[in-house]
Amino acid sequence: MNGTFKTKLTLQSIIWLVPLIASLMTGCMTGFDASYPVGQASTKSVEFMLSFDDGPLPDQTERVLAILATLRAIDGSPIKAGFFLLADAPDEFWQRRIYYAPYELWTDKGSIAKYPIIARQIKQAGHIIGNHSTHHAWLRWPWLDTQEAVLSEFTEWEAISERVLGVSNVRLFRPPYLIINTDMRETAERLGYQIVMGELVGDAIPDMTVEGIKQKTQTILAAWSKPYPCVLIFHDNRPTTYQHLDEIVGNLQQHGYRLVNFDPKRL
């Protein structure tokens, strides 16, 4: 009787211990998984390229170039980015009101015409230069929403760029404010331009913090499912970019995302 009782007690204990152990193991595994970013396994194949709009500008673009010189692509080569430059951004308040969006009252933007030395520095560093229009025109203004105005934004940029940088066989265009209308699309096609869009990282948002950009870029890449690299769009003239670009990129690399050289042929 005593031996039978002990046997039953032992079996009963085991029966109670099985779910308890399973529960503990589940808890440990849950805690283990929680210590890693969600979806980390999928990040191994997600690649991203760097691009910059609204330059060139003194000090600011140069600081971006200095940071880029310290970054490496996944193959170990010095990283090459895409710079979509402006040719002759307006200086005066009322000139800006003619071209810029109504919510951009005091924004300073770059200019190949005003800062040719910096534009040449970008080229000499091996980065790819694209057309971001002459004046950063907001094409929703009725006086800019014409075939003639759109064409001049392309051709004036070409004339200024060739004078400063020489003739180039690279023909890339990123529309200001990422606005594409029929005239722009047709003009780009007629002139042989590839339109290069991308994902805004949020550095142009007033009071955007470095942590905010880190979170936004992680969210962008975590959701990226297209068969080509994601092009991240930064801006030369934003402090969070020219002061913290290395920190932002390093954060993405630490999460498993792969930095690659800017290559429009892959887009």
PyMOL commands that set and color helices and strands:
alter all, ss='L'
color gray80, all
select helices_A, chain A and resi 2-34+40-43+60-68+93-99+116-124+147-165+176-178+182-191+210-222+239-254+264-266
alter helices_A, ss='H'
color red, helices_A
select strands_A, chain A and resi 47-55+82-85+128-131+172-173+194-195+199-200+230-235+258-259
alter strands_A, ss='S'
color yellow, strands_A
deselect
rebuild
show_as cartoon
